[in-house]
Amino acid sequence: MLQISGNLLMIKEFFNQNLPVKNPVLILSLVLLIILFAPLILKRFRIPGIIGLIIAGVIIGPNTLHIIEKSTSFELFSKTGLLYIMFLAGLEIDMQEYKRNRSKSVVFGAFTFFIPIIIGFIVCTYVFNFTLWPALLLASMFSTHTLLSYPIVSNMGIVKNRAVQISFGGTIITDSAVLILLGVITNVVDGEINSQFWIRLILSLSLLAFSVLYLLPKVSRWFFRNIEGQGSSQYIYVLAVVFISGFFSELACVEPIIGAFLAGLALNRVIPHNSILMNRVIFIGNTIFIPFFLISAGMLVDFSLFFKGTDALVFAGILSAVALLTKWLAAQVTGFIYKYTKYERRVMFGLSASHAAATLAVIKVGYDKGMFDQNVINGTIILILITCMVSSFATERAARKIAIADNESSKKVIDRTERILIPVSNPENIARLIDLSLIIKDPKSMEPIYPLSIVEDSDEADEKINVVKKVIDSVVEQISSGDKKVQVLKKVDLSIVDGIARTAKAYNISDILISWKAQQATSNLIFGTIADNLLVKTKQSIIISKIIQPLNTYSKLVVVLTPNAELESGFNLVSKKINAILKQVGVNSVIYGQQKTIDAFTSIIKDKKREFYNYLMINNFDNNDIIEKVNSDDLYVFLSGRKQTVSYDFNVDNMPKLLSKNNEFTSFLLFYPESLKSLSDSQITEMTVPAIQENIAKVIHLKDKITGIFKNKS
């Protein structure tokens, strides 16, 4: 015991002597480790990436563990991140769509600016007792919003919806107004306001806007034309534009973030949204600069205030309530004026409800000017957390309803040449995969099957890929006599998933067929790293196979159709593949699904031999209904949907994992129809309805288990 106590004292003394860290190299190392691991750790708890980095800043900051102090170099990176955030906000706005809905966007922008700022000003003045200018600046924070839920509407395929478009346009109006107001207020705080100030402000802002919005695009086009192909120079130019625009803003007596925002608006007409340069700009910002700012913002928080009384919690709760209520009112008023549906009004609220980058920018400036105390910083962090979750939840639900309504009236159907890719890094199951591909392949198609020998880049990559290719070649030899076309591909890549995705794009692949082992899955990944990431990074049809025995040896086929699957663009093609299995295996089949989904499925397969099929209409899927009847001799076929799509259902998506958990010898095939748009890595970290669905389902499942235990005891 004495030895342990001594060791603890030594550790404590070590930290007292060596913290906070002052070595700049070590500080940078620690921050990079936080940027690397914080999102990975907090992702397990379904915490959005932006919140995760802020929380990390709270932990290492001077008000908690005091591991890092905010040095001059740290402040430089933080300032860079702040400018970068506002630059990206302007860069990613679609100006063409804004012009098409200009008048309505102006109306919504006016409501979503004035309603929050008026109500917020009243609350800040009469409830919090702020003086004029701090109250006005804090109220302007309620008017800002970040399109955090844009990936949701994009993946649902409703970006062109009228309500979504005016929400985008409203963002330009309200954020520009807030930033200009910010510039005015900070100048009022710093000095006296007189007629000369207003004349100088109007002239300088006009000159700034003319220079950035008119001259900058012309200069940028000339520059990019003359340095075509020099990627590093192009990026340095963009970075220089951000800081120079920020500096000119300071000369115009406004905050530099206004210049950065205007620079983004100017360059979004010059930099293509799907270009390599755009990817580089977003990648470096999201990787380095913006995380520094978010960590820096978290270091300002002092959570100890929450434990010294209820004032801080009450303050944070009121801020969050005002932020959500005012954005809801703005969406409702605009929706009633233009006679939008209730779901369109809800999606407008969802898109405009989230506060993140611009909110932090406004509050950070006010805090640096001495206008706000620690309670405001803490309350803002809580507000960001709450509004981001509410925004994602509201947008998801409303967007799903709109997508279903749109698809019912006119469904987009994918019609493409069938090309099946079979990625293989472990040759163990290649024979069964090729056999399955021949079964599901359209017999009229003249396209070959594409087995892909793929390994990660390493010193042994050549040896490994040749071993896999030899096994594939031997299997191909066996089927070549059947006049089946097979084209074997080889690929060495830094990432297996990226290599598959690039190959699929290069060869215009329609379907990707992969195998799955139960031990690859984790608590957060349904199928394992490769399969789950493929579902995110590709749009092609994905077929996940776990075949224990030859297909012709199964006694029954159990087909589960996820609700709303008929609304997916790739539903027709996937249904034909499932039908090919039903026909060729030739055993009795049970098909579960909702009435509409089964009707759509049967209309596609058009099979008159109905005696083989037993259709079971169910409204709500219950895992127990199928799992309790599991049989190792049955083959389970699931038609599921990617997360954040119209047909996603957690219960259906989770069934294969539960089946394998209960019986490792259970076989299944899982079909994910082709999606019109795939998600990015950053998007899957955000809190959305599927994540909430999963947690709810887990709670319900736990409740059922506990109830069953007590029933058995009684």
MOPEWO-V941585 format. One record per residue. N is the residue number from 1. RES is the residue in one small letter. OMEGA is omega in whole degrees, -180 to 180 (NA if undefined). Layout:
BEGIN
n = [N & N]
res = [RES & RES]
omega = [OMEGA & OMEGA]
END
This chain:
BEGIN
n = [1 & 2 & 3 & 4 & 5 & 6 & 7 & 8 & 9 & 10 & 11 & 12 & 13 & 14 & 15 & 16 & 17 & 18 & 19 & 20 & 21 & 22 & 23 & 24 & 25 & 26 & 27 & 28 & 29 & 30 & 31 & 32 & 33 & 34 & 35 & 36 & 37 & 38 & 39 & 40 & 41 & 42 & 43 & 44 & 45 & 46 & 47 & 48 & 49 & 50 & 51 & 52 & 53 & 54 & 55 & 56 & 57 & 58 & 59 & 60 & 61 & 62 & 63 & 64 & 65 & 66 & 67 & 68 & 69 & 70 & 71 & 72 & 73 & 74 & 75 & 76 & 77 & 78 & 79 & 80 & 81 & 82 & 83 & 84 & 85 & 86 & 87 & 88 & 89 & 90 & 91 & 92 & 93 & 94 & 95 & 96 & 97 & 98 & 99 & 100 & 101 & 102 & 103 & 104 & 105 & 106 & 107 & 108 & 109 & 110 & 111 & 112 & 113 & 114 & 115 & 116 & 117 & 118 & 119 & 120 & 121 & 122 & 123 & 124 & 125 & 126 & 127 & 128 & 129 & 130 & 131 & 132 & 133 & 134 & 135 & 136 & 137 & 138 & 139 & 140 & 141 & 142 & 143 & 144 & 145 & 146 & 147 & 148 & 149 & 150 & 151 & 152 & 153 & 154 & 155 & 156 & 157 & 158 & 159 & 160 & 161 & 162 & 163 & 164 & 165 & 166 & 167 & 168 & 169 & 170 & 171 & 172 & 173 & 174 & 175 & 176 & 177 & 178 & 179 & 180 & 181 & 182 & 183 & 184 & 185 & 186 & 187 & 188 & 189 & 190 & 191 & 192 & 193 & 194 & 195 & 196 & 197 & 198 & 199 & 200 & 201 & 202 & 203 & 204 & 205 & 206 & 207 & 208 & 209 & 210 & 211 & 212 & 213 & 214 & 215 & 216 & 217 & 218 & 219 & 220 & 221 & 222 & 223 & 224 & 225 & 226 & 227 & 228 & 229 & 230 & 231 & 232 & 233 & 234 & 235 & 236 & 237 & 238 & 239 & 240 & 241 & 242 & 243 & 244 & 245 & 246 & 247 & 248 & 249 & 250 & 251 & 252 & 253 & 254 & 255 & 256 & 257 & 258 & 259 & 260 & 261 & 262 & 263 & 264 & 265 & 266 & 267 & 268 & 269 & 270 & 271 & 272 & 273 & 274 & 275 & 276 & 277 & 278 & 279 & 280 & 281 & 282 & 283 & 284 & 285 & 286 & 287 & 288 & 289 & 290 & 291 & 292 & 293 & 294 & 295 & 296 & 297 & 298 & 299 & 300 & 301 & 302 & 303 & 304 & 305 & 306 & 307 & 308 & 309 & 310 & 311 & 312 & 313 & 314 & 315 & 316 & 317 & 318 & 319 & 320 & 321 & 322 & 323 & 324 & 325 & 326 & 327 & 328 & 329 & 330 & 331 & 332 & 333 & 334 & 335 & 336 & 337 & 338 & 339 & 340 & 341 & 342 & 343 & 344 & 345 & 346 & 347 & 348 & 349 & 350 & 351 & 352 & 353 & 354 & 355 & 356 & 357 & 358 & 359 & 360 & 361 & 362 & 363 & 364 & 365 & 366 & 367 & 368 & 369 & 370 & 371 & 372 & 373 & 374 & 375 & 376 & 377 & 378 & 379 & 380 & 381 & 382 & 383 & 384 & 385 & 386 & 387 & 388 & 389 & 390 & 391 & 392 & 393 & 394 & 395 & 396 & 397 & 398 & 399 & 400 & 401 & 402 & 403 & 404 & 405 & 406 & 407 & 408 & 409 & 410 & 411 & 412 & 413 & 414 & 415 & 416 & 417 & 418 & 419 & 420 & 421 & 422 & 423 & 424 & 425 & 426 & 427 & 428 & 429 & 430 & 431 & 432 & 433 & 434 & 435 & 436 & 437 & 438 & 439 & 440 & 441 & 442 & 443 & 444 & 445 & 446 & 447 & 448 & 449 & 450 & 451 & 452 & 453 & 454 & 455 & 456 & 457 & 458 & 459 & 460 & 461 & 462 & 463 & 464 & 465 & 466 & 467 & 468 & 469 & 470 & 471 & 472 & 473 & 474 & 475 & 476 & 477 & 478 & 479 & 480 & 481 & 482 & 483 & 484 & 485 & 486 & 487 & 488 & 489 & 490 & 491 & 492 & 493 & 494 & 495 & 496 & 497 & 498 & 499 & 500 & 501 & 502 & 503 & 504 & 505 & 506 & 507 & 508 & 509 & 510 & 511 & 512 & 513 & 514 & 515 & 516 & 517 & 518 & 519 & 520 & 521 & 522 & 523 & 524 & 525 & 526 & 527 & 528 & 529 & 530 & 531 & 532 & 533 & 534 & 535 & 536 & 537 & 538 & 539 & 540 & 541 & 542 & 543 & 544 & 545 & 546 & 547 & 548 & 549 & 550 & 551 & 552 & 553 & 554 & 555 & 556 & 557 & 558 & 559 & 560 & 561 & 562 & 563 & 564 & 565 & 566 & 567 & 568 & 569 & 570 & 571 & 572 & 573 & 574 & 575 & 576 & 577 & 578 & 579 & 580 & 581 & 582 & 583 & 584 & 585 & 586 & 587 & 588 & 589 & 590 & 591 & 592 & 593 & 594 & 595 & 596 & 597 & 598 & 599 & 600 & 601 & 602 & 603 & 604 & 605 & 606 & 607 & 608 & 609 & 610 & 611 & 612 & 613 & 614 & 615 & 616 & 617 & 618 & 619 & 620 & 621 & 622 & 623 & 624 & 625 & 626 & 627 & 628 & 629 & 630 & 631 & 632 & 633 & 634 & 635 & 636 & 637 & 638 & 639 & 640 & 641 & 642 & 643 & 644 & 645 & 646 & 647 & 648 & 649 & 650 & 651 & 652 & 653 & 654 & 655 & 656 & 657 & 658 & 659 & 660 & 661 & 662 & 663 & 664 & 665 & 666 & 667 & 668 & 669 & 670 & 671 & 672 & 673 & 674 & 675 & 676 & 677 & 678 & 679 & 680 & 681 & 682 & 683 & 684 & 685 & 686 & 687 & 688 & 689 & 690 & 691 & 692 & 693 & 694 & 695 & 696 & 697 & 698 & 699 & 700 & 701 & 702 & 703 & 704 & 705 & 706 & 707 & 708 & 709 & 710 & 711 & 712 & 713 & 714]
res = [m & l & q & i & s & g & n & l & l & m & i & k & e & f & f & n & q & n & l & p & v & k & n & p & v & l & i & l & s & l & v & l & l & i & i & l & f & a & p & l & i & l & k & r & f & r & i & p & g & i & i & g & l & i & i & a & g & v & i & i & g & p & n & t & l & h & i & i & e & k & s & t & s & f & e & l & f & s & k & t & g & l & l & y & i & m & f & l & a & g & l & e & i & d & m & q & e & y & k & r & n & r & s & k & s & v & v & f & g & a & f & t & f & f & i & p & i & i & i & g & f & i & v & c & t & y & v & f & n & f & t & l & w & p & a & l & l & l & a & s & m & f & s & t & h & t & l & l & s & y & p & i & v & s & n & m & g & i & v & k & n & r & a & v & q & i & s & f & g & g & t & i & i & t & d & s & a & v & l & i & l & l & g & v & i & t & n & v & v & d & g & e & i & n & s & q & f & w & i & r & l & i & l & s & l & s & l & l & a & f & s & v & l & y & l & l & p & k & v & s & r & w & f & f & r & n & i & e & g & q & g & s & s & q & y & i & y & v & l & a & v & v & f & i & s & g & f & f & s & e & l & a & c & v & e & p & i & i & g & a & f & l & a & g & l & a & l & n & r & v & i & p & h & n & s & i & l & m & n & r & v & i & f & i & g & n & t & i & f & i & p & f & f & l & i & s & a & g & m & l & v & d & f & s & l & f & f & k & g & t & d & a & l & v & f & a & g & i & l & s & a & v & a & l & l & t & k & w & l & a & a & q & v & t & g & f & i & y & k & y & t & k & y & e & r & r & v & m & f & g & l & s & a & s & h & a & a & a & t & l & a & v & i & k & v & g & y & d & k & g & m & f & d & q & n & v & i & n & g & t & i & i & l & i & l & i & t & c & m & v & s & s & f & a & t & e & r & a & a & r & k & i & a & i & a & d & n & e & s & s & k & k & v & i & d & r & t & e & r & i & l & i & p & v & s & n & p & e & n & i & a & r & l & i & d & l & s & l & i & i & k & d & p & k & s & m & e & p & i & y & p & l & s & i & v & e & d & s & d & e & a & d & e & k & i & n & v & v & k & k & v & i & d & s & v & v & e & q & i & s & s & g & d & k & k & v & q & v & l & k & k & v & d & l & s & i & v & d & g & i & a & r & t & a & k & a & y & n & i & s & d & i & l & i & s & w & k & a & q & q & a & t & s & n & l & i & f & g & t & i & a & d & n & l & l & v & k & t & k & q & s & i & i & i & s & k & i & i & q & p & l & n & t & y & s & k & l & v & v & v & l & t & p & n & a & e & l & e & s & g & f & n & l & v & s & k & k & i & n & a & i & l & k & q & v & g & v & n & s & v & i & y & g & q & q & k & t & i & d & a & f & t & s & i & i & k & d & k & k & r & e & f & y & n & y & l & m & i & n & n & f & d & n & n & d & i & i & e & k & v & n & s & d & d & l & y & v & f & l & s & g & r & k & q & t & v & s & y & d & f & n & v & d & n & m & p & k & l & l & s & k & n & n & e & f & t & s & f & l & l & f & y & p & e & s & l & k & s & l & s & d & s & q & i & t & e & m & t & v & p & a & i & q & e & n & i & a & k & v & i & h & l & k & d & k & i & t & g & i & f & k & n & k & s]
omega = [179 & 179 & 180 & 178 & 178 & 178 & 179 & 178 & 178 & 179 & 180 & 180 & 178 & -180 & 179 & -178 & -171 & 178 & 1 & 180 & -179 & 179 & -176 & 178 & 180 & 177 & 179 & 179 & 180 & -180 & 179 & 176 & 177 & 179 & -179 & -169 & -177 & 178 & -179 & -179 & -176 & 176 & 179 & 179 & 179 & 177 & -180 & -177 & -180 & 179 & -180 & 180 & 176 & 178 & 177 & 177 & 177 & -175 & -175 & -174 & -176 & -179 & 180 & -179 & 178 & 178 & -177 & 171 & -179 & 180 & 179 & 179 & 179 & 179 & 178 & 178 & 179 & 178 & 177 & 179 & 179 & 178 & -179 & 178 & -178 & 176 & 179 & 178 & 177 & -177 & -172 & 176 & 179 & -176 & 179 & 179 & 177 & -180 & -179 & -178 & -171 & -174 & 179 & 178 & 178 & 180 & 179 & 178 & 178 & -180 & -177 & 172 & -172 & -180 & 178 & -175 & 178 & 180 & 179 & 179 & 178 & 180 & -178 & -178 & -171 & 179 & -177 & 177 & 173 & 173 & -169 & -171 & 173 & 179 & -180 & 179 & 178 & 178 & 179 & 176 & 179 & -178 & -178 & 169 & 179 & -178 & -178 & -177 & 179 & 179 & -179 & -179 & 178 & -179 & 176 & 178 & -178 & -179 & -179 & 179 & -175 & -180 & 179 & -178 & -180 & 174 & 176 & -180 & 178 & 178 & 179 & -177 & -173 & -180 & 177 & 180 & -180 & -178 & 176 & 177 & 177 & 179 & 179 & -176 & -179 & 176 & 176 & -179 & -177 & -177 & -178 & 177 & 176 & -178 & 179 & 178 & -178 & 178 & 180 & -179 & -179 & -179 & -177 & 177 & 178 & 178 & 178 & -179 & 178 & -178 & -175 & -173 & -178 & -176 & -176 & 177 & 180 & 178 & -178 & 178 & 178 & -178 & -178 & 179 & -176 & 178 & -179 & 179 & 178 & -172 & -178 & 179 & 178 & -180 & 178 & 177 & 179 & -179 & 178 & 179 & -180 & -175 & 178 & 177 & 176 & 178 & 177 & 175 & 177 & 176 & 178 & 177 & 173 & -178 & -179 & 179 & 177 & 177 & 178 & 178 & 178 & 177 & 176 & 178 & -179 & -175 & 180 & 174 & -177 & -178 & 178 & -174 & -180 & -177 & 177 & 180 & 178 & 178 & 179 & 180 & -178 & -177 & -178 & 178 & -178 & -177 & -172 & -167 & -177 & 175 & 177 & 180 & -179 & 176 & 178 & 177 & 179 & -180 & 178 & -172 & 175 & -177 & 178 & 178 & 180 & -178 & 180 & -179 & -177 & -175 & -178 & 179 & 178 & 179 & 180 & 179 & 180 & 178 & -179 & -180 & 179 & -180 & -178 & -178 & -176 & 177 & 177 & 178 & 180 & 179 & -179 & -179 & 179 & 180 & 178 & 180 & -177 & 175 & 176 & 178 & -179 & 179 & 174 & 177 & 180 & 179 & 173 & 177 & -179 & -179 & -176 & -173 & -174 & 176 & 180 & -170 & -177 & 178 & 177 & -179 & -179 & -178 & 179 & 178 & 178 & 178 & 179 & 179 & -180 & -178 & -177 & 176 & -176 & 179 & 180 & 178 & 180 & -180 & 179 & 178 & 177 & 178 & -180 & 180 & -176 & -176 & 178 & 179 & 179 & 180 & 180 & -179 & -178 & -180 & -179 & -177 & -178 & -180 & 179 & 179 & 179 & -180 & 179 & 179 & 180 & -177 & 178 & 179 & 178 & -178 & 176 & -178 & 178 & 176 & -178 & 177 & -177 & 174 & -176 & 178 & 179 & 179 & -177 & 171 & 175 & -172 & -172 & -173 & -174 & -178 & -180 & 179 & 178 & 177 & 178 & 180 & 178 & 179 & -175 & -178 & 177 & -177 & 179 & -177 & 179 & -180 & 178 & 168 & -175 & 169 & -177 & 173 & -174 & 177 & 175 & -178 & 178 & 179 & -178 & -173 & -178 & -180 & -179 & -176 & 177 & 177 & 180 & -178 & 179 & 178 & 179 & -180 & 180 & 177 & 179 & 178 & -178 & -177 & -177 & 179 & 178 & 178 & 178 & -178 & 178 & 178 & -177 & -180 & 176 & -179 & 171 & -176 & 177 & 179 & 178 & -178 & -180 & 178 & 177 & -179 & 180 & 178 & 179 & 179 & -177 & -177 & 179 & -177 & 178 & -176 & 176 & -177 & -179 & 176 & -178 & 172 & -174 & -176 & 179 & -175 & 176 & -179 & -177 & 179 & -178 & -172 & -176 & -171 & -174 & -177 & -179 & 179 & 175 & 178 & 180 & -169 & 180 & 176 & -179 & 172 & 180 & 177 & -180 & -172 & 169 & -176 & -177 & -175 & 178 & -175 & -176 & -179 & -179 & -177 & -177 & 174 & 177 & -177 & 179 & 180 & -179 & 178 & 179 & 178 & -178 & -180 & 178 & -177 & -179 & -176 & -177 & -176 & 179 & 179 & 178 & 178 & 176 & 178 & 178 & 177 & 179 & -178 & -170 & 177 & 170 & 177 & 178 & -176 & 173 & -176 & 178 & 176 & 174 & -173 & -177 & -178 & 179 & 178 & 179 & 180 & -179 & 178 & 180 & -175 & 174 & -179 & -178 & -179 & -174 & -178 & 179 & -171 & 173 & -175 & 179 & -180 & 177 & -180 & -179 & -179 & 175 & -178 & -175 & -179 & -177 & -174 & 180 & -179 & -174 & -180 & -178 & -180 & 178 & 174 & -178 & -179 & -178 & 169 & -174 & -180 & 176 & 176 & 180 & 170 & -176 & -173 & -179 & 176 & -175 & -178 & 179 & -177 & -176 & -176 & -180 & 179 & 179 & 178 & -180 & 179 & -179 & -178 & -175 & -179 & 178 & 180 & 177 & 171 & -179 & -178 & 171 & -178 & 177 & 179 & -180 & -178 & 178 & -179 & 173 & -179 & -177 & -176 & -176 & 178 & -177 & 178 & 180 & -177 & 177 & 178 & 179 & 177 & -179 & -179 & 178 & -180 & 179 & 179 & 180 & 179 & 178 & 178 & 179 & 179 & -180 & 178 & 179 & 178 & -179 & 177 & 180 & -180 & -180 & NA]
END
